[in-house]
Amino acid sequence: MKEIVVVSNLSCAVICAKWAWDLGFNQIRQILFLVGGLLFGPIMLLILYVFLVNKARKEAATGGKIF
């Protein structure tokens, strides 16, 4: 069971770092989100998802449309 949690948090950490890069954060913030993803997993993904939606809304992209 512990292995599943480790793999899950590792996956979350990699996705967090990628999303932070897509948002244009500097390397220090990317590393912070990577470490946060390792420790807190899905909570960090939720925070970055909100950032991504707000960025898309500001740019009037399709991902930012809220009905």
N, C-alpha and C positions, 0 to 999 in steps of 0.2 A: 504494500500500500504506500509506503514511503517513497518508492521509486516513481510511482505515478505522480505524486505531488511534485517531486523534483523535476521530472520531465515537463509537467504542466507549467511550472514557474519558469523554467528555462525557455520554453516556447513563448510565454508571455513577455519575458525579458527581451528576446530577439525582436518580437513584433513591436514592443514599446520603443526600442532603439530605432527601428525602421520608420515608425510613424513620427518620432521626434525629428528624424532627419528630413522627412517629407514636409514637416511643418517649418523647417528652416531654423531650428534651434542650433545653438553653437555646440561644440563638442562636449563641453562640460555638462550642459543640460542633458545632452544625449546620454552621457555616462550615468548621470543621476537617474534618468528614467530607466536605463538598463538595470541599475542596482535596485531601483524601486520595483521593477518588474520581477526581479529575482526574489525579492522579499514579500511583496504584496500581490503579485500576479494580476488577477482580473481587475482589481481596483484601479491600478495604474492604466490598464487598457481603457477602462471607462472614462477616466480623466482625459486621456489623449483623444478618445473618440469624440468627446464634447468639443475639444479644441479643433479637431478636424471638421466637424459639422459647422462650427462657428466660422471657420476660415472659408468653407465652401459657401456659406450664406453671405459673407461679405463680398465674395467674388462673383456672386450670383450663379454659381455652378449648380449642376443638377443635384448633387448630393446635399445641398443646403436648402432645398425646397421643403418647406413644412406646410402641410395641408391644414 
